[in-house]
């Protein structure tokens, strides 16, 4: 164990998953801060029983992952003994043995890097198609990257200089932080090593749908702050989620009004573009290593995701127009 790193764990009503998370972290690191977002399942008491420092977020302000991580970091800073590096991990994850030492060694040898991350995997990948989709999302190529998820090992001084995560960003706050980190002149790298194991526990379509809505909100909000980021994602949502839907509806309305040929051609063109997009998605997933049948199944969800993504993007713009708080979108 080393004193030059601390771990910030965030959670809300994670139950047994948090217990497993904290146990995995305690086996690797001495200094831990657990930040709780209004749990009612005994999470706070359990963390304190383990001797872990606990920060309970004020319930009068909206909960966000960014706010929680910032609070954990500031608790370390307020102690007057800020470690050189901080590992962030979500309370529904397990820390993989050996990751801390590997990440530390790489950051020590590369002063040009602001953070490193590794591979996250799903503990119960085959329990549902939604878990399998998450597992595929987590496994991205190693090497220099533009952004990563919230499980990351950060150089503490760099985090402090950037004032941490933007607490107003309710989804993709990790992407937003990474964009600012790169603009500050520091690099980001994914090591070809397992870092955390995640327990999505997603078994219902409604959970997957809300998660996709949240992603769309992140595309819009982070894209508004940094127009160069998430640009391809936003374009795909506008094209497949909105424009082609309008073309399809227009074709159906024309056909219903009696213009069968024109309406059929218009609707058929829209459906053909959707089908072509699905085929290309399946081919890409298969090239990435998914079995053909699984790639076909995942491709359907990726194609369908443009609709909840669109709802999330529109939700952000409506909230911004109405000057409403950017409250978190929970999927579980």
Buried (B, 14 or more C-beta within 10 A) or exposed (E): EBEEBBBBBBBBBBBEBBBBBBEBBBEBBEBBBBBBBEBEBEBBEBBEEBEBBBBBBEEEEBBBBBBBBBBBBBBBBEEEEBBBBBBBBBBBBBBBEEBBEBBBEBBEEBEEBBBBBBBBBBBBBEBBBBBBBBBBEBBBEBEEBEBBBBBBBBBBEBBBBBEBBBBBBBBBBBBBBBBBBBEEEBBBBBBEBBBBBBBBBBBEEEBBBBBBBBBBBBBBBBBBBBEEBBEEBBEBBBBBBBEBBEBBEBBBEBBEEEBEEBBBBBBEBBBEBBEEBBEEBBEEBBEEEBEEEBBBBBBEBBBBBBBBBBBBBBBBEEBEEEEEEBEBBEBB
